[in-house]
Structure formats: structure tokens, C-alpha cells
């Protein structure tokens, strides 16, 4: 619990003041029934208007104090719980930002969204409830119990029969509720993942006329959540009737025995009125405690899921970095006997015994069939994953000895999936250089052959992008992503099949720009087209996680069967390599 104490300490005053202020309500709730009994027994019975007015004025004073205490306590509880959850959510998001690709692979996106929102909200609710009722419910229970025994010990024995029975019932409810709430939160995960996927890919769904399929999938997930929610809520539903039944049975017994005492002259009417109020307060305090425990059982399920994220061991850190101040200065890249496998399947390597050297300023083409390990290879350079065996060196230093920030500052990568964010085109490009001038932004866009279409928009670089860049074409999106990478002015540039949606003429202009403006940058180009890499200084041909050919275009045409196969499969009748 030390972790959560850190979220309490900054708001300790609110955490303390909230429950204390709520005690004023408890004091009033305990005092008012007794004062009312005095009015009935003395003021009304003796027709003493002055006495009634004096006690009534005191009751009004208590009510005003209860109002101030209740408002103040509720405000403090709200401030403390909201601040607690905001800091917790911030740390959760920070932890997710530290995740390596391997860590991200262990959680679905929908699950992380649920943990950052719904699960934190559940914890916030129980913190607020606890602060409001932490002292109020026990205080009311103890105070009302004392007053009941003080007024009539024999009659108060009735409640001692009810309390153990209620405690057993509440305990059974809580024991049943916890696992059901856990299953319900997982169902929320599944629904969120499905909704996110459907909304993100809505254009694909419409183009393939798969709305019916997606609606059916959503209906199944939604029904599962409904069923799991009802299964969990059925436990909660049982609680209220159980408490109400206990309250009514207890009240019936109190009124029966109390009425007999009044008839027998051993109890006054005002005392019975106050006594019944105290019995209600005792049972209401038990009901409040039951609600707290029930909500806490759901919050505990959420807290467990939050802890799963906070307790993740980040497998890529700077802890063992020996040269944390070192930056990438040249762009020399060397793979030495590198093997690599993903996650728990590390013994099932997707890369085997990779050896090659890329000199500063060289262009390295990487080509091969789908699943041959091209992307896995380049992801090891900025240390998105760690090698299973061997070494990846940048400027002669193992990448694990760099700080992640300095290593990745020296590497720009355009991934297979081109991602743009909401905001303007300029906002997106500034990811590559936050302090870049408009001239530098335009120069990078021009190098990526993006300036022409950007300036054709009415608002130019101030054009708002739709979510994920939906208002630009695939080729335009690729060029904007390349421009963003160029603006970073990296020593190593990695293009992972990043010109597949660009026509060959535009692609040729982009490659020509690389030769002139990025002559000192080491460039890795993954491509499916021979034409995209044939001018590279060195081409790596990959097959089943191994380099089966290495050399220039001419050398590989003469010596590498796999390269020849790719080349001739793309060659058209005119003898040119097809696009």
C-alpha cells in the first residue's frame, strides 16, 4: 500500500478534513432524536411552548452545523478522490509510455484504455465513498447504539440479534461479488477493443460491406458484458432487499415491544420515537458499510488490474547503460551474430546469425518475402526490441550501452503503418523537430515530395488532419511521415516499406533527395520492389530470418538465386522492373 500512500500525501489535509467534517453530521444525527424526544415528553406533554421553542432553536443550530460540516466534508472528499485518481491515471499513462514493444504486446489496447479510465474511476468512487462514510457510518452506528442502550437496554437487545445475521449475509455477498466484478471488467476490455477496432477501420468495413458482421460481433461482446454485469449486479440487488427486510422486521419488533412498554407505563412516547430513529440509524449505518464494502470489492478488482500495469517489468531500460551521455554521431551500424525471437517465443528465433556492416552515409536496401524478418531486423537498431543473442552496434558501441533517449534521437524510423495524429499538418511534422521553423518544415516536406500537395490545400500547413490522417491519401500520408522523419535530421534513417503507396516517379525523386540532402545519413530501405533498392550501396536479401544474399544489384543478380527470383517475377515484357 506504500504506492498508494504517495497519492494521498499531497492531499493529506483534504483526506483528514473530509471525514472529520462529516463527524458534525454524525453529532447532529445522534443529538436530534434525543432533542425531539424531550420536546414530546416535556414540551408537548406539559404544553410548554417556551420549552419547545428553546429546544427547537437548538435543533436548528445543530442542523446548520450539520449543513456546513456535510458540505465541507463532501467537498474535501471530492477534491481528495479526484486528485488521487488524476495522479494515479497520470502515473499509469507514464508507465504505459515506458512500455517496450514487448510489454505492449502483453496487453490489448482496449484493456489499457479500460484500466486508464473505467478502472481508475472505480477506485475514485470508492475513495470518495470511504472519505464520506469512513467516520460517519461507524460513528452513527456506535453513537446510535449507545443512545439506544441508554434509553432502554431491554428493547435495544433486539438489534443484537439482527446485527450478526446481517453481517453473515453481507460477508457472503462480498465473497460472491469480487470474482464476478473481475470477469465484468474483462468483458469491458473486450467490448472496448472491439469498438476501437471497428471505429478505427470503419472505412475498410464499409468498403467490404461488412457492417452486418461487425454489428453481430459488437452484439456478442455487448451481450457478454450485459450478462456479466447482470451476474455481478444480481449480488448487489440482493443486498438492498436483505437490508430492508432486516430493517422492517427490527422496526416491527421494536414498535411491538415498545408499544407494550408505553401501555405498561415503563416507557414514554417521545423515547419510543427517538428509539425507533436510533434503530433506523444503526441499520442505515450497516447498510452504508455494506455499500462501501460492496463498492470496494469492485474497486479491488479494478485495483488488481491497475497494479498489473504498474508492476510490469520494463524490459528495455537505461539501468545497464554504461555510456548514458553518448550520442549517435556517425551512423555506423554493425550486426554481429545477431539472433532474435519475440517475447516468450525467444527460443523460436525469427532472425538467425545476422552479420553485416552499414557504413556512415551508405544506403542499405533490404528485400525479401513477407515474414522473412525484415522489419524485425531494423527494429533492433533503435532498440525497440533487444537481441536474443549477439550484438547490434551503433558507432562501435552496443546499443544497450546508450540511453534510450540518445539512441532514438539519432534514429528516425518510418514504420509500415503510417500514423498521423489529430491536429494540423504542421503539428504532425513538428514531431520530428519541435523547434523547427516554418522554412525547415517546408524544406523537409519538399524533400519528401509533400510540399506540393500540402500547399494545394486551402489552409496549407494549418490544415487540420482527421484522426489517423483519414483526409489524405495513402501516398500523401507516407510522404508526410517521411517528412516528419527527415525533420529530425537523424544519423540513421529507416524506411520500412514506406513508399509502397507512392508512384515510381515520386519515389525516384525522394531517393534522389536522399542522395543529396542526406548524404551523411545511413539509410535503411525495406521494400517489396526491386526498383526501390537497386541503387542502394548494399542490398540484403532475407529469407526465413537469414541473410541469403548481400551485395550490389549487379552482384546479386549474378550470384543470388532468391534475388533473381524476385527480380524476374517483377520484370515485365519490356524488360523493365515493374512497379
Beta strands, then each sheet from edge to edge (+ up, - down):
strand 1: 333-340
strand 2: 351-358
strand 3: 363-368
strand 4: 389-394
strand 5: 397-398
strand 6: 411-414
strand 7: 423-424
strand 8: 464-465
strand 9: 492-496
strand 10: 522-526
strand 11: 538-543
strand 12: 546-551
sheet 1: 2+ 1- 4+ 5-
sheet 2: 6+ 9+ 10+ 3+ 11+ 12-
sheet 3: 7+ 8-
end
